[in-house]
């Protein structure tokens, strides 16, 4: 994740976004597509970052289930599953609160 962050900082310093961006027009866009060699350097780090974040969510979910089930806590299978439900519910509520906060504040 640190590597992806460093790549994003490097792209910002190289002003890669300015190479891709064209001034906003009020009419329908009639510009040609940007060459793949320019766009790919912005697209790949974003994809890697997304897949890394999603993978870490699943790893953490699996970790809390395994710890609840296999450690000295000795949760039952149902209780460990309920712990996962609480995690995902909190995760969803946190994302929903972020959407609400971004929309109204």
N, C-alpha and C positions, 0 to 999 in steps of 0.2 A: 504494500500500500504506500510505503514511503517512496518507492521508485516511481509509482504513478504520479504521486504528488510532485516529485522533482521534475518529471517530464512535463506536467502541466505548467509549472513555474517557468521552465525553459521555453515552452511554447508561448507563454505570455511575454517573456523577455524578447523573443524573436518577433513579436507582434504578428503571429500567424493568423490571428483573427482578422487583422486589417487586410491581409492578402485575400481572404475569402469574402469579406464583406463588400458590398456595393451599396452606394447611396440609396436610400429609400425613395421610391417613386409612388405617387398617388394613383397612378394608372396601373394597368395590368403589366406584370413583369415580362419583358421580352429579351432578357439576357440569356446568354448561353450557359450551359452547365460549367461549373468549375472543373478543372482537370483533377483527376483522381490523385495525382501526385501531390496536390496541395491540400485536398480535403482529408486524405487518409491519415495524415499526421495529427489531425484534430480528432478524427473519429476513433482511431484505435485506442488511445489512452482513455477516452470516455467509456468505451466498451469494456476495457480491462478493469477500470475502476468499478463499473456497475457489477460485473461478474464477481469481483473480489468482495464487494460489500454483501451481495446476496449470498455468496458462499460462507462468509463469516456469520451471517444470521443463522443459517442452517447448522453450521458447526456449533454455535452456542446453544441452539435449541437441542441438538443431540447431546451436547455435554450436560445440560441441566437434567435431561431425562436419565442419562446414564448415571450421574452422580446420585440422583434421587433413588434410583432403583438398585444400584449395585454397591453403594457405600454403606457406612454404618447407620445412615439415616433409615434404611430399610423401609422405604415407601413401598406400598403395593403397586402393581401395574396400573391400576385405576388412578391412584393418587399421583403417580409420576405423570400419567397422561393429563390429569387435571392441572398439574403444574405447567405443562406445556401449553394447555389452553389459556391459562392465566398469562403466560409470557406472550403468546400471540395476540391475545386480547389487549394487553397493555401496549404492545407494539403497534397494533392498529389504531388504538386510541391516541397514541403519541403522534402518529402520522396524521390522523384526522385533525388533531389540535394544531399541528403545524400548518395544515392547509387553511384552517379557520384563521389562525394568527396571520398568515401571509396575505389572506384575502381582505382582512378587515383592519389591520394595524400597520 
